Amino acid sequence: MKQAETETRPTGQSPPEPPRVGITLLVNGTSYALRIDSRVTLLDALRDHLGLTGAKKGCDQGACGACTVMVDGNRVVACLGLAAQYQGREIITIEGLSADGEPHPMQAAFAKHDAFQCGYCTPGQIMSAVCLVKEGRAETDEDICEYMSGNICRCGAYPNIRAAIREARGES
């Protein structure tokens, strides 16, 4: 059996500080200047540094979609990219989706169709659904299933999610 190598430091010496970078993120129409560890993901920057906790940390591997946000109009799983990669790009989170205090039509449709149970995945589902409709990929239930497959709902609210997307795209 091979023994693990351990880093040796003189007693009382702290580990070196991680590299920090200065970045500016444009989130929900507001510019934020941050000085963060260069390894911070977009998700962690949003949640831990900006206090925007709508995007959830689910799998932390890009497989569940709970952290979906919109970047330059496209859906992005925020756990996979470093925050510094998104400097100068327009980021919209679930907190920035509504306008003038009114819910976005997709948010209203999710509420109307009870398209959530525990609600954990709901922000990512809504952000992905908004982009899906914008992309023109919500023509059929099969399309919706295919293009929403990156957003997992452990509670199984898929029929209600599909109904909400159909309504928000203009079909009752």
N, C-alpha and C positions, 0 to 999 in steps of 0.2 A: 504494500500500500504506500502510495506516495504522499508525503506530508505537504500540506498547503504552505505556500510561502507567505510570510507575513512581512508587512512593511515595518521597518524599524526606524523609530524616531527617538531622539533624546527625550527623556522623561520630562513631561510638562509642556512639550512643544505641540501646538495645534497643527492639524493637517493644513495643507496649503488651501487658500481660498480658491473656489472655482472661477474660471474666467467669466467676466461679466461684460455685457455689451449694452450700449445705449441704443434703444430703438424707439420708434414712434409708430403706434398702431392707430388706425382709423377704425373705430368700432361704433356702430350705430350712429354715425354722423359726428362723433366726437373724437378729437385727436388726443391720444395719451402718450406722454413721454415716459418711458420706463428704463430703468437700469437693472438688468436681470442676468442671472446665470445664462450663459450662452446655450445651455442644454434644456432650457425650459420649453415645453411644448406650447403650442397655441392654446390648447385647452387649459393648461395650468396657468398660463398668463391671464386668460379670461377669468378663470375662477379665483385663483389665489392672489393675483395682483390687481385685478380690476373689480373684483367682487361680483362678477356676472356669473351667477351659479346656475343659470338655466340649462346650459349644455352640461350633460352629466358624464361622469367618468364611469363607463361600464366595463368593457373588457380591457381597455387600454392597449388594444392591438388592432384597432380599425375594423373589427368584424361585426360589431353590434349596432353601430350608428347612433348610439345615445348622445354622442358629442357633436352631431352634425350641425354645422353653421354654414352660412352663405359667404363666399369670398368672391368678389367681383361677379356676383350673380350666379355662381356655380356652387353646388354642394360640396362640402369638404368635411372629412372626419378630422376634427381638431386635435385628436390625440396623436396623430402620426407626424405632424409637421412641427418644426421648431418655430417658435414665435418670431424669431428674426427673419424667417423666410417670408413673412407676411407684411413686412414694413412697406408702407405706401400702397397697400391694397385695401379695398373697401370690404370690411367685415361686418356682417349683420348677424346678430344672435337673436334668439327668441325674444329677448327683452326689447329689441329694436324693431320687431316686425310690425307691431301695431302703430297706428298713426292717430294723433290727436286724441288719445285715450280710448279709441275705438279698436276692438280686436280686428285683426286681419281676417278676411273672409275664410281662410283655412282654419284659423283658430276658432271662429264662430261655428264652422261646420263640424269640427272635432267635438266641441261642446254639445251641439245639437244632437249629434249621432252617438254620443257617449263612446267616442272612439278612444277610450283609455280605461284602464281599470286601476292599476296601482299608480299610473301616471309617470313612472320613472323615464320611460322611453319617449313620452309624448313630445317634449321640445324637439328632439332629434327627428321624430316622425314628421312633425309639422314642418320643420325647415326643409326636410327632404321632399315632402309633398309639394310645398310651394315651388321648389325648383323643378320637380317633375312636371307640374302643370306648365310652368314657364318654358320648359324644354319641348313641350308638345308630345310628351310620352305617356299621357294618361288617357288615351283613346278608348281602351277596353280594360276590363277587369284583368285580363291576362297581362296587358302592358303594365298596369299598376302593380300587380304581383311581381313581375319581373324586375321592374325598375325601382321598386321599394324593397327588394330582397336584401339589401344591405342594412336595413333597419329592422332589428329584431324586437318583437313584443313577447315577452315571456308569458304574459297573461292570455295571449291569443285573441286580442281584440281586432284581428285582421278584417273580418267582415264589416265592422263599424268604421274602421280606418278607410277601407275602400269606398264605403258609402259617403263618408265625409269628403274624400277627394273627388268623387263624382259630382257632389253638390257644389263644391268650391270651383270646379272647372266650368260650372254652368248647367249641369244636369241634375235634376232632382232624383 
